[in-house]
Every structure is written in structure tokens, then in C-alpha cells.
């Protein structure tokens, strides 16, 4: 309940053409993706959505306040709820985008963020710039960590959907990821 009251959810996204042969987002200037995992994830995609989502700073400040007061359990639970909340913001954004893409015959890959696989965090500044994340209050620390901390950036690959248009989202997710010890893994 506290997380809902303290969260200030915002999201933003931008659509770009994508050259899957070179791993290049066709923005101005272009953005070359580094790492095999992101390029494999986007294989066959013609466009990408670059997105950012946050639940704001207030919830983060409350987590810190509770911890400093010695309310450790409450702090940890609120922190976990905030993590879940920012993922729900991104999920809601995907659900809002998907119907229009489906009508256009496009399918969506699951979102992929810097730090997954071998996609380096050093590419985070370009994701911030190209998603226009600053417009919703997201910035980066010198260590390339998102501020507010309960924020995400990600890419979603778009491909021509030759299957059933009602199933335009590629939910492979954990099944196609090689990180078997991921704490967020949904399958064994």
C-alpha cells in the first residue's frame, strides 16, 4: 500500500529503425549496440523501441528514511515493492503499445536492459538520450547507475509478425536467456 501511495510512475519511449545486420539503431547520430547478447536478442528485428520507466524519488527517500530509523524489515519490503512497481510501469507501457503494433503486423520481443548478458552499462547514456528519459526525470550517476534508483531503461525489438496477430508478443524471456542463476528467473 505504501508503495502505491509513494510511487510517482512515469514512462517514455521512442521508436527507431534498426539494422540487425550491423546492430545499429538508426538514430541521429546512429547508436551501435555492443555485446553479442543484445544483438542476438534483436536478430531479425527491423525496428526498436527504446524506453525508460521510473517510480520517482519519493519512494526511494522513504526506503532510506525507514532504514536509518532502524525499521529494516519495513525498508526492505518497501524497496522490494518499489522494484516490482517499476517493472509494472514498464509492463503497462508494453501493454499500451502492443495493440497498435499488432494491428500493423508487428511483433515485440521482451524488453532487454543494459547489464543483461554482455550488454555493457557503458551504453546506458545513449539509452537515456535516445529514449528521452530526462523528460521524466531520469539521469545517470558517474557510475552509470540510474537516478532515481527505481528506474529502468530497455530496448524492445520489433519484427514482422508472420504468426497469429493475436500473439504478437514474444514471451520467450527466461526460456531464451542463458543466465540460469538470475534471481528474477521465472522458469527452472
Secondary structure, 3 states (H helix, E strand, C coil): CHHHHHCCCEEEEEEEEEECCCCEECCCCCEECCCHHHHHHCCCCCEEEEEEEECCCHHHHHHHHHHHCCCHHHHHHHHHHHHHHHHHHHHHHHHHHHHHHHHCCEEECCCECCCCCCCCHHHHHHHHHHHCHHHHCCEECCCCCEECCCEEEEEEEEEECCCCHHHCECCCHHHHCCCCCCCCCCCC
